[in-house]
Amino acid sequence: MNEIETPLFKNKTYVLLLIAGIFAVVGFSMFLTTTTWYVITELGSAGSLGLVLVAATVPRLIMMTFGGVVADRYKKTTIMFGTNLAQSLLLLILFLLVDTDNMNLWILLILAGLFGALDAFFGPASTSMIPKIVKRHQLQKANAYFQGVDQVAFIAGPVLAGIIMESFEISTSYFIATILVFLSAFVIFPPFIKEAPAEDLGKTTPLQNFKEGFSYIRKSNFLLVGIIVLITLNFFSFGTLHVAIPLIVDNFNGTPINLSIMESALGIGTLSSTILLSFVKIKRKGLVSTLGLFATLIVTLIFSQVSSLLLLTIVVFFIGFSMSFVFIPFFTAAQERTDSRIMGRVMSIIFLAMNGFDPIAYGLVSGLASIGVNIQTIIMTFSLIGIVIAITVYLKAKHYVRN
């Protein structure tokens, strides 16, 4: 960037990153919606859905330990391009197998695992690139816009997938997702973007680099507590909803359109709050993050008590609205406090900790549902436990809530 400050939407690299994000997230959310509906309707069990979600997350978590190291060692645009290109090929394989009726649970588990493993490299690269291409005081606004664009895409993906599956075939939804993820790779093609070379990390091993990032976080009380907040959000609310929403829609005799609308409501809620956060400067980011967690869990508890698809969709909107107040303040604070040379590793560890309990949530929720425990009872129990943790953080982690 030049010495004279460049407005965010005149920053070519930032704009291309946003556009690539739109295509990638629409494609990914279509993959997620299409896969969950395919498993529920074609493979026919809550247990199968849990297995697929676990398969998509466990390899992602394993590879994420290296994703941040790779993001610090190599150009981030190269990593994102390669990831999107490989994911588009996997989606093409999914399309061909489903279209020819050659898909089965084991193949789907393998492909979902590969898809998730690749995503472990995209997340740390894209997140750690933002502080590299914008000014420090632009970080909150840049993150808010970036998350807002992601939510627009996340809204569009389920709606598009639902319409396509309702009007055509499930395989057609996979085909459109393939095209969109390929377009993301095209937009982020490295020659289109001027990115400074990655810093030289010397001859240290990936394990040594990862340990350095872990040690950096361990010495920061703020980062440690923030990670606990993100774990609580993902495990007790967001991760649970990944399994719960398609099961609830199916229990209430809903259709793919109902599933799309409910998942879109989550995205619209998140988008609304990210737009708000792009205009409102947050000073006490730890406090806002903690209060956002508490609000999200309260609304999730309300979700567990509702028995109408329409009302559930409205409640889901407010869950999404609350979630932005958890992760945007924390991500911004983490980027502000972290040295640029170690940014990729720190962000990858944050992503790893944040998502590390997702497979447990998926397996636990789907396992309980498969043995007959009411899905809304599961949500109620999880949200109550999460509320206790949120209150504990507020009362005990004074250093975090004061910053």
N, C-alpha and C positions, 0 to 999 in steps of 0.2 A: 504493500500500500504506500501511497505518497505521504509526504509529511503533512500536506494539507488534508484535513479530515474528509473522507469520502462518505456521503450519506449511504446508508445500508443498501437502498435499492438502486444506487448507482455504482455499487461495488459488484463488478462483473462476476468475480469468483463466488461471492455470497449468493448472488441471484441464480447462477448455474447450480450451486449446491441445493438451493430451494427447489428448483425445477426437477433436478434429479430425485430429490426427496419425494416430490409429488408422485412421480411415476413409480418409484420403488415401493412406497407405502401403499398406494392403491393396489399394486400388484400383490404385495404381501398380505394385505387385509382381505383381498379376494381369495387368495390361497387359504387363509385361515378360515374364512366363512364357508368356502366351498368344501374344504376338508372336513370341518366339523359336521356340516349337514350330510355329506357323503357317508361319514362314519355312522351317524345316528340313523339315517334312513336305509343305507345299503348294507352296512355291517351289523347294525342293529343292537348296540348295547352301550351302556354308560362305561363299562369296563374297557371296551375297545377305544372309546374316545379318550379316556385317561391314558391308555397305553400310547396312543398316537401323540398326545400332547407331551408326555414324558419323553418319548423318542425325539421330539423336536427340540426339547430343552436341555436334556442331559449332555449330548455332544456339544451343544452350544456353550454350555458352562465349562466343559473340559477345555475346549479350544479357546475360550475367552481368556484363559491364563496367558496364552501366547498372543492374543489379538492386540493387546496394548503394547507389547514389546515390538511387534511388527509395525504398529502405527508409529512408534517412535523411531524405528530404524529406516523406514521406507516412506516414499511419498504417499500421502493419504489418498490422493486421487487415483493412483495406480491400484491401491488396495480396494477402493470402492468400485472401480471399473471391473476389476477381475472378479470380485464377489458377485456383482450384479449379472455379469455375463454367465458365470457358472450357474447361478440361481435360475436364470432364464432357460438354460438347457435342462435343468431338473424339472422345471414346470412343463417344458415341452414333452419330456418323458411321461410325466403324470397325465397330461392330456392324451397322449397316444394310448397309454395303458387303459385309462378309464373309457376312452372312446371305443376301444376294441374289446371291452369287457374282459381284459386280462389282468385287472388289478385285484390284489388280495391284501389281507391285513399285513402280512410279512413284508411284502414289497413296499407298501405304504409306510410302514415303520422305518424301513431303510432310507427311503427317499426323504421322509420328514426329518430323519436324523442328519442326513447330508445337508439339507436346506438350513437347518438350525446351526450346524457347525460353521457354515459359510457366514451366517449372520453374525457370528462372534467376531469376525474381522471388520464388518461394516460399521457396527455401532461405535466402538472406540475410535475408529478412524474419522467418522463424520463428526462426532462430538468434540474430539480434541482438535479438529481443524478450525472450528469457529473462533476460539481465542487467537488463532494464528492469522486470521484474515480480517478481524475487526478490532477497533480500539477497545481498551479495557472498560471505559465507561459506557460502551455500546453493548456490553455483554448481555445484560438482562433483556434489553429490547431485542437483540439478535436471537437470543434463546427463545423468547416469547414468540417472535415471528416464525422461527424455525419449527417450534412445537405447534404453532397455529396452523402452519402449512401442512404439517404431518397430520393434524386432526382433520383438516379439510379432506385430505387424501383418505384418511381412515374412515371418514363418513362416506365418501364416494365409493370406496371399495365394497363394503357390504351391500349397499344399495344396488350397485351395478351387478354384483354377483347374484343377489336375490332376483333381480329382474331377468337376468340371463337364464338362471336355473328355472325360473317360473315359465319363461317363454320358449326356451330351447332345451338344452341338455346340460347336465352337470359338467361334462367334459368341455363344453363351449366356454364355461367360466374359466377353466384352467387355461384354455387357449388365449383368451383375452389377457389374462394375468401374465402369460408368457411374453406377449407383445409389449406390455407396459414395463415390465422389469428390463427387457432388452433396451427399450427407449431410455431408461434411466442410465444404463451402461453407456449408451451413445452420448448422452448429454455430459456425463462426467468423464468422457474420454480424455486422458491426460493432456494431449496436445492442445485441447481447447482451453485449458486452465493454466495460468502461470502460478506455479507453486514453488516456493523456496525449497532447496534441498533439505532433507532430514538431517538433524544434527548427528555428528559422529559419536556413537556410544562406545567406541573403542573395541577391544577384542573380548569383551565380557560375554558370557554365555546367556542364552535366554532365561535360564533359571536364576542367574545372578541379577539380571535386569528386573525380573519379576520380584525377587526378594527386596530389591532396592525400593520398588514402588510400594510393596507391602510395609516395609519399614517406615517409609515416608508417611503413610496413612496412620500407622500405629502410634506415631509421635504426635498426631493431631487429634485432640479431644473432639474438636468440632466435626472433623470428617468421620470419626468413629460413631458419634451419636447420630449424625446424619444418615449413615449407612443403616443403623438400627431402625430409624424412621422409615427409610425406603423398604427395608425387609418387611416391616410390619404392614406397610401399604400393600405390597405385592402379594404377600402370603395370605393375609386375613381379609383382603377385599378384592383387589384386581385379579390375582391368580385364581381365587375361588370363583369369581364371576365368569372367567374363561370357560370353565366347565359348566357352571350353573345356568347361564343364559340359554344355550341350546337345549339343555335338558328341560328347563321350565317351559320354553316355547313348545317343545314336543309334548310335555305333560298336559298343557292347556290346548292341545290339538291345533297349534299354530302352523303356519306355512313358512317357506323360505323368506317370503316378504316380511312376515312378522319378525323373524330372526334378524333380517337386515335392518328393519326399522329400529328394533331395540338396540342393536349394536351401533347403529348410526346415532341414536340418542346419546349414547355414551360419548361418542366423538363430538357431537354438537355441544354437549355440556363442557367438554374439555376445551374446545375451540373458543367458546364464549369467554371462559376465564383467561385463556392465553391472550386474547385480544385485550381484555382489561389489563392484564399484567404488562402489556407492551406500552401502556400509557402511564401506569402508576409505578413509581419508583419505590422499591421496598428497601428499607434500611435494616430492619431486624429480620434477616432472612431465616435464621433458626427458629425464631418465635412463630413467624408466619407458616413455616413448614410444619411445625408441631401442631398448630391450630388447624391447618389444612388436613392433617392426618386424622385428628379428632373428628372434624366435620365429616370427612369421607366415611369413617366407620359408623358414625351415628346414622347417616343416610343409608348405608348398607344394612344396618339393623332394621330400619324402616322397610327396606326392600324385602326383608325376610318375612314381613307380616302382611304383605299385599297379595291378593289372589286374583287380580285382574290384569290381563296383558296390557291394557291401555294405561292403567295406573302404574304398573311396573315400568313401562317405558318412560313415564314422566319422572319416576324416582331415579331411574338410571341416568337421566339427564343431569340430575343434581349430584350424583356420584361423580360423573365426569367433570362437572364444574368444580367440585372440591379438590379433585386430584391434582390439578395444575398448581394449586397453592402449596403442594407438597414438594414436587420434584423440580419445578422451575427455580424457586428461590435457592434450593440446595445445590443444583447443578451450577447456577451462576456463582454462588459463594465458593464452591469447590474450584471452579475455573479461575476465579480471582485470587485464590490463596495458593494455587499450585504453580511450581516452576514449569516453564514451557518445555524444558528438556525431558521432563518426566510426565507430561500431561497425559499421553496415551496410556501409560501403565496405570496411573492413578484412576483414570476414567474407566479402564477395563476392569480394575478391581472393584470399583463402585458398581459397575454393571454386573459383575460376577456375584457380589454380595447381594445386590438387589434382586437378582433373578435366581440365585442359588437355591432358594426354597420353593420356587415355582413347581418343579417336578414333584416335590413332596406334597404340595397343595393339590396338584392335579391328581396324583395317585390316591391321596387320602380322600378327597372329595368324591371322585368317581368310584372308589372302592366302597365308601359308605353308602353312596347312592345305589350301587349294584346289589347290596345286601338288604336294601329296602328302607334305609333311613331317608326320611323326607328331605329333599334338597333344600327347602327353605328353613328347616330346623338346623341343617348343617351351616347355612349362611348365618343364621342367628347366633349360633355358638361361636363361630369364628369371629364375627364382628364384636361380640362381647369380650372375648379374649384380647382382641386388638385394642379395644377402648381402654382396658386396664393398662396395657403397655403404653398407650399414648399419654394417659394420666401420669404414669410413673415417670416418663421422660420429662413431662412438663414440671413435675415437682422436684425431681432429682438432678436433672441435667441443666443446672442453672447457667453454666457457661454457654451452652448451646442456645437456649431460649433468649439470652440477653444479646445475642449477636445476629 
